[in-house]
Amino acid sequence: MKIDFEFDTPNGVFRDAIHLPDDHTFTETEIEEMKQQRLDNWLAIVNAPPPPVDEMAVLVVPAADTIEIAGETYQKLDGVPQSGAKLIEVNNVWYFKI
């Protein structure tokens, strides 16, 4: 026997099913408790805070002073570019063609 159920939650609809043998002996109250336990487990996962960021694991790579793209060399832009300079943005860093 398959018992489909769903709950509306602030995180959206939770849908699941309980599979029991046709000759099960669970009461309606016990089945409702099983449904609630499944919902509680799902909410615990959905609402769990993210793990803390290990600051040592975060690698910050400084932008290169020059990069090469399609055979053209670009230099990291510091300040205002010259008029008519060919600019390109790579990873939120601006470069100009040299």
Biopython code that builds the backbone (N, CA, C, O; Angstrom):
import numpy as np
from Bio.PDB.StructureBuilder import StructureBuilder

atoms = [
    (1, "MET", "N", (0.837, -1.166, 0.000)),
    (1, "MET", "CA", (0.000, 0.000, 0.000)),
    (1, "MET", "C", (0.891, 1.241, 0.000)),
    (1, "MET", "O", (1.883, 1.309, 0.725)),
    (2, "LYS", "N", (0.529, 2.191, -0.803)),
    (2, "LYS", "CA", (1.283, 3.448, -0.894)),
    (2, "LYS", "C", (0.387, 4.581, -0.395)),
    (2, "LYS", "O", (-0.748, 4.745, -0.840)),
    (3, "ILE", "N", (0.937, 5.359, 0.546)),
    (3, "ILE", "CA", (0.196, 6.488, 1.094)),
    (3, "ILE", "C", (0.923, 7.766, 0.672)),
    (3, "ILE", "O", (1.970, 8.098, 1.229)),
    (4, "ASP", "N", (0.380, 8.474, -0.297)),
    (4, "ASP", "CA", (0.944, 9.747, -0.741)),
    (4, "ASP", "C", (0.481, 10.847, 0.204)),
    (4, "ASP", "O", (-0.650, 10.826, 0.689)),
    (5, "PHE", "N", (1.370, 11.816, 0.465)),
    (5, "PHE", "CA", (0.978, 12.949, 1.309)),
    (5, "PHE", "C", (1.820, 14.155, 0.940)),
    (5, "PHE", "O", (2.867, 14.036, 0.303)),
    (6, "GLU", "N", (1.339, 15.320, 1.355)),
    (6, "GLU", "CA", (2.083, 16.557, 1.128)),
    (6, "GLU", "C", (1.737, 17.561, 2.207)),
    (6, "GLU", "O", (0.665, 17.519, 2.811)),
    (7, "PHE", "N", (2.691, 18.476, 2.432)),
    (7, "PHE", "CA", (2.523, 19.570, 3.383)),
    (7, "PHE", "C", (2.930, 20.864, 2.690)),
    (7, "PHE", "O", (3.942, 20.907, 1.991)),
    (8, "ASP", "N", (2.140, 21.917, 2.885)),
    (8, "ASP", "CA", (2.549, 23.253, 2.436)),
    (8, "ASP", "C", (3.388, 23.858, 3.543)),
    (8, "ASP", "O", (2.971, 23.887, 4.700)),
    (9, "THR", "N", (4.583, 24.347, 3.188)),
    (9, "THR", "CA", (5.483, 24.951, 4.170)),
    (9, "THR", "C", (5.956, 26.292, 3.634)),
    (9, "THR", "O", (5.772, 26.576, 2.451)),
    (10, "PRO", "N", (6.560, 27.121, 4.471)),
    (10, "PRO", "CA", (7.149, 28.376, 3.975)),
    (10, "PRO", "C", (8.262, 28.139, 2.952)),
    (10, "PRO", "O", (8.602, 29.042, 2.187)),
    (11, "ASN", "N", (8.836, 26.918, 2.935)),
    (11, "ASN", "CA", (9.898, 26.569, 1.990)),
    (11, "ASN", "C", (9.350, 25.929, 0.723)),
    (11, "ASN", "O", (10.128, 25.508, -0.133)),
    (12, "GLY", "N", (8.042, 25.846, 0.584)),
    (12, "GLY", "CA", (7.435, 25.215, -0.576)),
    (12, "GLY", "C", (6.683, 23.964, -0.155)),
    (12, "GLY", "O", (6.534, 23.684, 1.034)),
    (13, "VAL", "N", (6.218, 23.226, -1.134)),
    (13, "VAL", "CA", (5.430, 22.021, -0.862)),
    (13, "VAL", "C", (6.371, 20.833, -0.668)),
    (13, "VAL", "O", (7.266, 20.594, -1.479)),
    (14, "PHE", "N", (6.157, 20.104, 0.406)),
    (14, "PHE", "CA", (6.890, 18.864, 0.656)),
    (14, "PHE", "C", (5.963, 17.717, 0.291)),
    (14, "PHE", "O", (4.872, 17.591, 0.847)),
    (15, "ARG", "N", (6.399, 16.883, -0.644)),
    (15, "ARG", "CA", (5.627, 15.706, -1.073)),
    (15, "ARG", "C", (6.445, 14.448, -0.812)),
    (15, "ARG", "O", (7.655, 14.419, -1.036)),
    (16, "ASP", "N", (5.764, 13.408, -0.335)),
    (16, "ASP", "CA", (6.444, 12.147, -0.063)),
    (16, "ASP", "C", (5.407, 11.028, -0.095)),
    (16, "ASP", "O", (4.224, 11.276, -0.326)),
    (17, "ALA", "N", (5.849, 9.818, 0.135)),
    (17, "ALA", "CA", (4.954, 8.671, 0.192)),
    (17, "ALA", "C", (5.499, 7.673, 1.199)),
    (17, "ALA", "O", (6.711, 7.530, 1.363)),
    (18, "ILE", "N", (4.602, 6.999, 1.856)),
    (18, "ILE", "CA", (4.958, 5.924, 2.781)),
    (18, "ILE", "C", (4.464, 4.623, 2.154)),
    (18, "ILE", "O", (3.305, 4.515, 1.753)),
    (19, "HIS", "N", (5.347, 3.648, 2.078)),
    (19, "HIS", "CA", (5.001, 2.338, 1.528)),
    (19, "HIS", "C", (4.887, 1.352, 2.684)),
    (19, "HIS", "O", (5.829, 1.157, 3.451)),
    (20, "LEU", "N", (3.723, 0.739, 2.790)),
    (20, "LEU", "CA", (3.473, -0.233, 3.850)),
    (20, "LEU", "C", (2.873, -1.504, 3.243)),
    (20, "LEU", "O", (2.235, -1.450, 2.191)),
    (21, "PRO", "N", (3.076, -2.637, 3.900)),
    (21, "PRO", "CA", (2.418, -3.854, 3.411)),
    (21, "PRO", "C", (0.900, -3.709, 3.568)),
    (21, "PRO", "O", (0.423, -2.986, 4.443)),
    (22, "ASP", "N", (0.166, -4.394, 2.724)),
    (22, "ASP", "CA", (-1.295, -4.305, 2.770)),
    (22, "ASP", "C", (-1.863, -4.731, 4.128)),
    (22, "ASP", "O", (-2.916, -4.246, 4.543)),
    (23, "ASP", "N", (-1.173, -5.623, 4.806)),
    (23, "ASP", "CA", (-1.677, -6.104, 6.100)),
    (23, "ASP", "C", (-0.991, -5.414, 7.291)),
    (23, "ASP", "O", (-0.859, -6.004, 8.363)),
    (24, "HIS", "N", (-0.561, -4.166, 7.094)),
    (24, "HIS", "CA", (0.121, -3.458, 8.193)),
    (24, "HIS", "C", (-0.836, -3.275, 9.372)),
    (24, "HIS", "O", (-2.055, -3.360, 9.226)),
    (25, "THR", "N", (-0.250, -3.023, 10.539)),
    (25, "THR", "CA", (-1.068, -2.869, 11.752)),
    (25, "THR", "C", (-0.924, -1.482, 12.373)),
    (25, "THR", "O", (-1.277, -1.278, 13.535)),
    (26, "PHE", "N", (-0.406, -0.530, 11.600)),
    (26, "PHE", "CA", (-0.250, 0.828, 12.123)),
    (26, "PHE", "C", (-1.608, 1.512, 12.236)),
    (26, "PHE", "O", (-2.478, 1.350, 11.380)),
    (27, "THR", "N", (-1.767, 2.275, 13.304)),
    (27, "THR", "CA", (-2.996, 3.057, 13.465)),
    (27, "THR", "C", (-2.884, 4.319, 12.627)),
    (27, "THR", "O", (-1.800, 4.676, 12.167)),
    (28, "GLU", "N", (-4.004, 4.986, 12.432)),
    (28, "GLU", "CA", (-4.006, 6.249, 11.686)),
    (28, "GLU", "C", (-3.116, 7.284, 12.393)),
    (28, "GLU", "O", (-2.433, 8.070, 11.737)),
    (29, "THR", "N", (-3.127, 7.278, 13.714)),
    (29, "THR", "CA", (-2.280, 8.196, 14.483)),
    (29, "THR", "C", (-0.804, 7.902, 14.239)),
    (29, "THR", "O", (-0.017, 8.835, 14.075)),
    (30, "GLU", "N", (-0.412, 6.642, 14.213)),
    (30, "GLU", "CA", (0.986, 6.273, 13.956)),
    (30, "GLU", "C", (1.409, 6.675, 12.540)),
    (30, "GLU", "O", (2.536, 7.122, 12.328)),
    (31, "ILE", "N", (0.514, 6.517, 11.588)),
    (31, "ILE", "CA", (0.829, 6.908, 10.213)),
    (31, "ILE", "C", (0.991, 8.428, 10.125)),
    (31, "ILE", "O", (1.888, 8.916, 9.437)),
    (32, "GLU", "N", (0.142, 9.167, 10.808)),
    (32, "GLU", "CA", (0.271, 10.625, 10.829)),
    (32, "GLU", "C", (1.594, 11.037, 11.486)),
    (32, "GLU", "O", (2.217, 12.008, 11.057)),
    (33, "GLU", "N", (2.024, 10.314, 12.513)),
    (33, "GLU", "CA", (3.315, 10.594, 13.155)),
    (33, "GLU", "C", (4.468, 10.320, 12.188)),
    (33, "GLU", "O", (5.451, 11.061, 12.177)),
    (34, "MET", "N", (4.358, 9.260, 11.375)),
    (34, "MET", "CA", (5.391, 8.973, 10.363)),
    (34, "MET", "C", (5.479, 10.113, 9.357)),
    (34, "MET", "O", (6.572, 10.540, 8.985)),
    (35, "LYS", "N", (4.332, 10.599, 8.922)),
    (35, "LYS", "CA", (4.310, 11.713, 7.966)),
    (35, "LYS", "C", (4.972, 12.944, 8.576)),
    (35, "LYS", "O", (5.778, 13.614, 7.931)),
    (36, "GLN", "N", (4.617, 13.233, 9.832)),
    (36, "GLN", "CA", (5.177, 14.415, 10.493)),
    (36, "GLN", "C", (6.685, 14.267, 10.678)),
    (36, "GLN", "O", (7.423, 15.239, 10.517)),
    (37, "GLN", "N", (7.153, 13.061, 11.015)),
    (37, "GLN", "CA", (8.591, 12.836, 11.184)),
    (37, "GLN", "C", (9.337, 13.073, 9.878)),
    (37, "GLN", "O", (10.422, 13.656, 9.878)),
    (38, "ARG", "N", (8.763, 12.624, 8.767)),
    (38, "ARG", "CA", (9.395, 12.858, 7.457)),
    (38, "ARG", "C", (9.456, 14.347, 7.156)),
    (38, "ARG", "O", (10.473, 14.843, 6.672)),
    (39, "LEU", "N", (8.369, 15.063, 7.440)),
    (39, "LEU", "CA", (8.358, 16.510, 7.232)),
    (39, "LEU", "C", (9.404, 17.177, 8.116)),
    (39, "LEU", "O", (10.165, 18.021, 7.643)),
    (40, "ASP", "N", (9.449, 16.810, 9.387)),
    (40, "ASP", "CA", (10.424, 17.400, 10.319)),
    (40, "ASP", "C", (11.856, 17.166, 9.854)),
    (40, "ASP", "O", (12.687, 18.071, 9.934)),
    (41, "ASN", "N", (12.151, 15.974, 9.372)),
    (41, "ASN", "CA", (13.505, 15.670, 8.875)),
    (41, "ASN", "C", (13.839, 16.539, 7.670)),
    (41, "ASN", "O", (14.948, 17.065, 7.570)),
    (42, "TRP", "N", (12.881, 16.692, 6.753)),
    (42, "TRP", "CA", (13.110, 17.520, 5.556)),
    (42, "TRP", "C", (13.332, 18.970, 5.944)),
    (42, "TRP", "O", (14.245, 19.618, 5.431)),
    (43, "LEU", "N", (12.495, 19.491, 6.858)),
    (43, "LEU", "CA", (12.655, 20.888, 7.287)),
    (43, "LEU", "C", (13.999, 21.110, 7.980)),
    (43, "LEU", "O", (14.610, 22.167, 7.823)),
    (44, "ALA", "N", (14.459, 20.123, 8.741)),
    (44, "ALA", "CA", (15.755, 20.254, 9.412)),
    (44, "ALA", "C", (16.879, 20.397, 8.392)),
    (44, "ALA", "O", (17.826, 21.153, 8.610)),
    (45, "ILE", "N", (16.779, 19.680, 7.288)),
    (45, "ILE", "CA", (17.800, 19.771, 6.235)),
    (45, "ILE", "C", (17.701, 21.104, 5.505)),
    (45, "ILE", "O", (18.706, 21.781, 5.288)),
    (46, "VAL", "N", (16.486, 21.470, 5.129)),
    (46, "VAL", "CA", (16.272, 22.702, 4.354)),
    (46, "VAL", "C", (16.670, 23.936, 5.158)),
    (46, "VAL", "O", (17.233, 24.883, 4.607)),
    (47, "ASN", "N", (16.381, 23.929, 6.446)),
    (47, "ASN", "CA", (16.626, 25.103, 7.283)),
    (47, "ASN", "C", (17.978, 25.084, 7.989)),
    (47, "ASN", "O", (18.281, 25.999, 8.755)),
    (48, "ALA", "N", (18.779, 24.079, 7.752)),
    (48, "ALA", "CA", (20.091, 24.008, 8.404)),
    (48, "ALA", "C", (20.971, 25.151, 7.904)),
    (48, "ALA", "O", (20.991, 25.440, 6.708)),
    (49, "PRO", "N", (21.701, 25.803, 8.814)),
    (49, "PRO", "CA", (22.589, 26.874, 8.365)),
    (49, "PRO", "C", (23.735, 26.302, 7.538)),
    (49, "PRO", "O", (24.135, 25.154, 7.733)),
    (50, "PRO", "N", (24.261, 27.100, 6.619)),
    (50, "PRO", "CA", (25.397, 26.609, 5.833)),
    (50, "PRO", "C", (26.602, 26.402, 6.742)),
    (50, "PRO", "O", (26.721, 27.059, 7.776)),
    (51, "PRO", "N", (27.492, 25.495, 6.364)),
    (51, "PRO", "CA", (28.677, 25.278, 7.193)),
    (51, "PRO", "C", (29.556, 26.525, 7.184)),
    (51, "PRO", "O", (29.561, 27.269, 6.203)),
    (52, "PRO", "N", (30.301, 26.761, 8.266)),
    (52, "PRO", "CA", (31.163, 27.938, 8.297)),
    (52, "PRO", "C", (32.256, 27.833, 7.239)),
    (52, "PRO", "O", (32.720, 26.742, 6.906)),
    (53, "VAL", "N", (32.651, 28.971, 6.727)),
    (53, "VAL", "CA", (33.707, 29.016, 5.722)),
    (53, "VAL", "C", (35.044, 28.948, 6.439)),
    (53, "VAL", "O", (35.323, 29.742, 7.338)),
    (54, "ASP", "N", (35.850, 28.009, 6.041)),
    (54, "ASP", "CA", (37.195, 27.894, 6.585)),
    (54, "ASP", "C", (38.050, 28.924, 5.864)),
    (54, "ASP", "O", (38.351, 28.774, 4.680)),
    (55, "GLU", "N", (38.438, 29.970, 6.583)),
    (55, "GLU", "CA", (39.179, 31.059, 5.951)),
    (55, "GLU", "C", (40.490, 30.587, 5.337)),
    (55, "GLU", "O", (40.977, 31.186, 4.378)),
    (56, "MET", "N", (41.055, 29.539, 5.872)),
    (56, "MET", "CA", (42.304, 29.027, 5.309)),
    (56, "MET", "C", (42.052, 28.322, 3.973)),
    (56, "MET", "O", (42.961, 28.196, 3.152)),
    (57, "ALA", "N", (40.817, 27.864, 3.761)),
    (57, "ALA", "CA", (40.511, 27.140, 2.533)),
    (57, "ALA", "C", (40.196, 28.070, 1.366)),
    (57, "ALA", "O", (40.182, 27.642, 0.212)),
    (58, "VAL", "N", (39.944, 29.344, 1.668)),
    (58, "VAL", "CA", (39.621, 30.305, 0.618)),
    (58, "VAL", "C", (40.918, 30.803, -0.002)),
    (58, "VAL", "O", (41.774, 31.365, 0.682)),
    (59, "LEU", "N", (41.046, 30.594, -1.279)),
    (59, "LEU", "CA", (42.255, 30.995, -1.989)),
    (59, "LEU", "C", (41.955, 32.241, -2.813)),
    (59, "LEU", "O", (41.094, 32.220, -3.693)),
    (60, "VAL", "N", (42.653, 33.304, -2.530)),
    (60, "VAL", "CA", (42.488, 34.537, -3.291)),
    (60, "VAL", "C", (43.697, 34.675, -4.195)),
    (60, "VAL", "O", (44.835, 34.743, -3.731)),
    (61, "VAL", "N", (43.436, 34.717, -5.484)),
    (61, "VAL", "CA", (44.507, 34.849, -6.457)),
    (61, "VAL", "C", (44.475, 36.279, -6.982)),
    (61, "VAL", "O", (43.481, 36.692, -7.579)),
    (62, "PRO", "N", (45.540, 37.037, -6.771)),
    (62, "PRO", "CA", (45.537, 38.413, -7.272)),
    (62, "PRO", "C", (45.513, 38.428, -8.796)),
    (62, "PRO", "O", (46.029, 37.526, -9.456)),
    (63, "ALA", "N", (44.901, 39.478, -9.334)),
    (63, "ALA", "CA", (44.824, 39.617, -10.786)),
    (63, "ALA", "C", (46.227, 39.810, -11.357)),
    (63, "ALA", "O", (47.052, 40.521, -10.785)),
    (64, "ALA", "N", (46.476, 39.174, -12.476)),
    (64, "ALA", "CA", (47.775, 39.305, -13.145)),
    (64, "ALA", "C", (47.918, 40.719, -13.690)),
    (64, "ALA", "O", (46.932, 41.353, -14.065)),
    (65, "ASP", "N", (49.169, 41.213, -13.731)),
    (65, "ASP", "CA", (49.402, 42.547, -14.295)),
    (65, "ASP", "C", (49.173, 42.561, -15.795)),
    (65, "ASP", "O", (48.714, 43.560, -16.349)),
    (66, "THR", "N", (49.493, 41.449, -16.454)),
    (66, "THR", "CA", (49.228, 41.332, -17.885)),
    (66, "THR", "C", (48.621, 39.969, -18.167)),
    (66, "THR", "O", (48.900, 38.985, -17.482)),
    (67, "ILE", "N", (47.778, 39.941, -19.200)),
    (67, "ILE", "CA", (47.189, 38.685, -19.653)),
    (67, "ILE", "C", (47.252, 38.662, -21.171)),
    (67, "ILE", "O", (47.377, 39.699, -21.822)),
    (68, "GLU", "N", (47.164, 37.462, -21.717)),
    (68, "GLU", "CA", (47.151, 37.318, -23.172)),
    (68, "GLU", "C", (45.871, 36.627, -23.577)),
    (68, "GLU", "O", (45.523, 35.569, -23.053)),
    (69, "ILE", "N", (45.170, 37.242, -24.523)),
    (69, "ILE", "CA", (43.921, 36.682, -25.019)),
    (69, "ILE", "C", (43.959, 36.743, -26.535)),
    (69, "ILE", "O", (44.134, 37.813, -27.119)),
    (70, "ALA", "N", (43.796, 35.604, -27.161)),
    (70, "ALA", "CA", (43.765, 35.495, -28.627)),
    (70, "ALA", "C", (44.978, 36.185, -29.264)),
    (70, "ALA", "O", (44.852, 36.883, -30.270)),
    (71, "GLY", "N", (46.135, 35.977, -28.668)),
    (71, "GLY", "CA", (47.366, 36.519, -29.235)),
    (71, "GLY", "C", (47.589, 37.993, -28.970)),
    (71, "GLY", "O", (48.569, 38.559, -29.453)),
    (72, "GLU", "N", (46.704, 38.633, -28.212)),
    (72, "GLU", "CA", (46.868, 40.052, -27.875)),
    (72, "GLU", "C", (47.175, 40.175, -26.395)),
    (72, "GLU", "O", (46.615, 39.440, -25.581)),
    (73, "THR", "N", (48.057, 41.093, -26.040)),
    (73, "THR", "CA", (48.458, 41.293, -24.653)),
    (73, "THR", "C", (47.711, 42.483, -24.076)),
    (73, "THR", "O", (47.595, 43.536, -24.702)),
    (74, "TYR", "N", (47.207, 42.282, -22.859)),
    (74, "TYR", "CA", (46.473, 43.325, -22.142)),
    (74, "TYR", "C", (47.151, 43.562, -20.801)),
    (74, "TYR", "O", (47.649, 42.629, -20.171)),
    (75, "GLN", "N", (47.165, 44.827, -20.368)),
    (75, "GLN", "CA", (47.755, 45.196, -19.088)),
    (75, "GLN", "C", (46.646, 45.628, -18.144)),
    (75, "GLN", "O", (45.667, 46.251, -18.554)),
    (76, "LYS", "N", (46.817, 45.289, -16.877)),
    (76, "LYS", "CA", (45.843, 45.652, -15.856)),
    (76, "LYS", "C", (45.694, 47.163, -15.807)),
    (76, "LYS", "O", (46.683, 47.896, -15.800)),
    (77, "LEU", "N", (44.458, 47.619, -15.775)),
    (77, "LEU", "CA", (44.166, 49.049, -15.785)),
    (77, "LEU", "C", (44.201, 49.588, -14.364)),
    (77, "LEU", "O", (43.498, 49.096, -13.481)),
    (78, "ASP", "N", (45.022, 50.598, -14.157)),
    (78, "ASP", "CA", (45.067, 51.332, -12.892)),
    (78, "ASP", "C", (44.767, 52.777, -13.224)),
    (78, "ASP", "O", (45.586, 53.449, -13.852)),
    (79, "GLY", "N", (43.622, 53.263, -12.819)),
    (79, "GLY", "CA", (43.271, 54.648, -13.120)),
    (79, "GLY", "C", (42.374, 54.737, -14.342)),
    (79, "GLY", "O", (41.605, 53.823, -14.637)),
    (80, "VAL", "N", (42.489, 55.864, -15.051)),
    (80, "VAL", "CA", (41.644, 56.157, -16.210)),
    (80, "VAL", "C", (42.376, 55.735, -17.481)),
    (80, "VAL", "O", (43.548, 56.067, -17.654)),
    (81, "PRO", "N", (41.700, 55.008, -18.372)),
    (81, "PRO", "CA", (42.376, 54.581, -19.605)),
    (81, "PRO", "C", (42.552, 55.750, -20.571)),
    (81, "PRO", "O", (41.845, 56.755, -20.495)),
    (82, "GLN", "N", (43.505, 55.594, -21.475)),
    (82, "GLN", "CA", (43.704, 56.596, -22.515)),
    (82, "GLN", "C", (42.498, 56.588, -23.439)),
    (82, "GLN", "O", (41.798, 55.583, -23.557)),
    (83, "SER", "N", (42.266, 57.700, -24.081)),
    (83, "SER", "CA", (41.162, 57.803, -25.022)),
    (83, "SER", "C", (41.349, 56.778, -26.138)),
    (83, "SER", "O", (42.438, 56.675, -26.704)),
    (84, "GLY", "N", (40.316, 56.032, -26.456)),
    (84, "GLY", "CA", (40.356, 55.054, -27.533)),
    (84, "GLY", "C", (41.001, 53.734, -27.153)),
    (84, "GLY", "O", (41.182, 52.877, -28.017)),
    (85, "ALA", "N", (41.353, 53.542, -25.890)),
    (85, "ALA", "CA", (41.992, 52.291, -25.470)),
    (85, "ALA", "C", (41.010, 51.135, -25.612)),
    (85, "ALA", "O", (39.819, 51.276, -25.333)),
    (86, "LYS", "N", (41.527, 49.989, -26.048)),
    (86, "LYS", "CA", (40.713, 48.787, -26.159)),
    (86, "LYS", "C", (40.703, 48.111, -24.795)),
    (86, "LYS", "O", (41.740, 47.659, -24.311)),
    (87, "LEU", "N", (39.509, 48.043, -24.169)),
    (87, "LEU", "CA", (39.377, 47.515, -22.815)),
    (87, "LEU", "C", (38.695, 46.152, -22.835)),
    (87, "LEU", "O", (37.891, 45.842, -23.714)),
    (88, "ILE", "N", (39.044, 45.355, -21.836)),
    (88, "ILE", "CA", (38.410, 44.055, -21.652)),
    (88, "ILE", "C", (38.325, 43.808, -20.151)),
    (88, "ILE", "O", (39.229, 44.163, -19.394)),
    (89, "GLU", "N", (37.213, 43.187, -19.733)),
    (89, "GLU", "CA", (37.034, 42.858, -18.319)),
    (89, "GLU", "C", (37.168, 41.351, -18.137)),
    (89, "GLU", "O", (36.507, 40.574, -18.826)),
    (90, "VAL", "N", (38.019, 40.947, -17.213)),
    (90, "VAL", "CA", (38.222, 39.527, -16.909)),
    (90, "VAL", "C", (38.133, 39.372, -15.388)),
    (90, "VAL", "O", (38.923, 39.954, -14.644)),
    (91, "ASN", "N", (37.161, 38.581, -14.947)),
    (91, "ASN", "CA", (36.972, 38.340, -13.501)),
    (91, "ASN", "C", (36.900, 39.641, -12.706)),
    (91, "ASN", "O", (37.555, 39.779, -11.673)),
    (92, "ASN", "N", (36.106, 40.587, -13.186)),
    (92, "ASN", "CA", (35.885, 41.873, -12.520)),
    (92, "ASN", "C", (37.121, 42.759, -12.461)),
    (92, "ASN", "O", (37.193, 43.658, -11.623)),
    (93, "VAL", "N", (38.100, 42.522, -13.339)),
    (93, "VAL", "CA", (39.299, 43.349, -13.418)),
    (93, "VAL", "C", (39.379, 43.861, -14.864)),
    (93, "VAL", "O", (39.211, 43.096, -15.813)),
    (94, "TRP", "N", (39.634, 45.148, -15.014)),
    (94, "TRP", "CA", (39.738, 45.748, -16.346)),
    (94, "TRP", "C", (41.179, 45.774, -16.816)),
    (94, "TRP", "O", (42.100, 46.077, -16.057)),
    (95, "TYR", "N", (41.349, 45.444, -18.102)),
    (95, "TYR", "CA", (42.658, 45.446, -18.747)),
    (95, "TYR", "C", (42.538, 46.266, -20.041)),
    (95, "TYR", "O", (41.463, 46.368, -20.634)),
    (96, "PHE", "N", (43.679, 46.849, -20.464)),
    (96, "PHE", "CA", (43.714, 47.554, -21.748)),
    (96, "PHE", "C", (44.767, 46.920, -22.628)),
    (96, "PHE", "O", (45.775, 46.400, -22.149)),
    (97, "LYS", "N", (44.508, 46.973, -23.957)),
    (97, "LYS", "CA", (45.423, 46.366, -24.914)),
    (97, "LYS", "C", (46.671, 47.214, -25.019)),
    (97, "LYS", "O", (46.612, 48.438, -25.132)),
    (98, "ILE", "N", (47.839, 46.510, -24.977)),
    (98, "ILE", "CA", (49.110, 47.237, -25.134)),
    (98, "ILE", "C", (49.768, 46.874, -26.446)),
    (98, "ILE", "O", (50.845, 47.383, -26.758)),
]
sb = StructureBuilder()
sb.init_structure("model")
sb.init_model(0)
sb.init_chain("A")
sb.init_seg("    ")
for serial, (resi, resn, name, xyz) in enumerate(atoms, 1):
    if name == "N":
        sb.init_residue(resn, " ", resi, " ")
    sb.init_atom(name, np.array(xyz, "f"), 0.0, 1.0, " ", f" {name:<3s}", serial, name[0])
structure = sb.get_structure()
